[in-house]
Amino acid sequence: MQKRIITICTILAVTVCSFSAFGKPASTDSKQVKSDTTGPTVLLDYETDNSVASFMYFVPMISTVLVESQSSPQNTQRTRIISSKRTSNNEEFKVECVFEMWGKGYHENQFDAEDIIANDTDFVPQGKPFKNIIEYIRFEGTGQGRIEVTGKKINGTEQVTKVVVYFNHNDNTSPVTVGLYDMKPKDGQYKFEDRSGIKTARVNVLTFENNQFDPRMGIQLASLGGKTSSDGFIGRLKGRIANMFIEPIKVNPQGNQAMLDFGYALYQKQAKFTFPLAENLKVAKEQQETQTVVAKTDAKTEIASTKSN
């Protein structure tokens, strides 16, 4: 047993230092979302529930590569804020909100492999495997979670400094899993169909901090395992070891700011919060491209109208 644990530690130290999850960070000067387009609205009162697709909308928002979101047929998954506790003094403030999750089905965000390859393979040493690429984030299961928001007060201005989302409140099993894989180059090229080393990780905690210059998301795993399961003893052990090596990953500045704004809405007891339109969600990206064409010269607008007919 001891020899096996040492082997696991060695493998994880080499391969699970960070997730190749979201590609290069998007430029804050490009792909700006129009002010008249928005994502879903999440209701924050204790009596109204939301679809999981709306609650998990922050996933495509924080991604720096294209994402496709889908829910299972006849999906009944819902979430709702059920309690909150606020504290505040002259220098800082904090709110803790508990939410519950229930219903059948799954909601999944799939990350575009071609976009990841185009954005990230420049950082992989020539001829070396591309490790721990994220394939999907899936929300499936029931339980309770907790959102902790902390902030500070400077000259009368309140500013959120950190938002932490726990999916395992009260020792509930987290319903969030991610699929990971590796790619070895063939003839100097990386292709999704050549993937190997497929793994599943269960995620307990996501952390967002106020850093406009280099926004990153912290990740804490519950377990790390094979293609279909990660929840056994060895999987939980791998998850604990992996947590010692996983570094915070780069995320889209737009999505990071949206999570901070969402946290402030919870602290302010707002009745609802509307996400901006996720710029890398495939459907949203198509909408933005269409709006850009229509907004150009009359001649180009006429061409766009003709094509749409």
C-alpha angles and dihedrals in degrees: 000000000000091000090051093051091050089051091051091049091051094050093048094047089057102039109026104054091117141348118251084219118140108014124230116344114265116248114254088220096059140063093020114188116238114249092235094059125078144171125236125311117238117207113223104192120109096244103051126072130207135211115261088235089063094045093047092048088106089074097071088038094061094043120103093198131058116287132193117204124203139167127209118259114277090010114186099177115141139171133197139179106243104176144001138193123199131194128179142168136168094287109032146011138205139187130188118197125186119208131186130217128204143149139078131284133034140269117212137186113203119200118222107249094201091053091049091050092048093048105036114028091081086073094054116092110252113275094007126123118263103234135211100356114179116240102175147345113221130193111201128146143037136272141089135300137186134218118204118194122187129180146158137236119230119181091335094312119119118216129181111230102178141013118193121188116200116193094184103061114165090010093296115157109257113246091208120099132168129205118222134186143171130230128207117201118247116198087350094304133108116219131180092226089061094058121135140166092059112192139176123215128188113218123217104172140022121190128198123188135191102259114133094179099053111007114192136173122226118219131200118188130211093198145346124210149135132311098293108018140029104162103095125100094271091047092053090047091051089050092054092049092046090054089065091061107031110108122204109271128227115259137186110281090222092057094044091053091047090057091051090049090048089053092051090050088056091050092048091051091237115178093227145002127213118207119220115246109280105242095208098045104114096228092044091048090053089051092051093049091051092050091049092054093048091049093059129083123325090252093055091044089055090051091049091050091049091052093048090054 
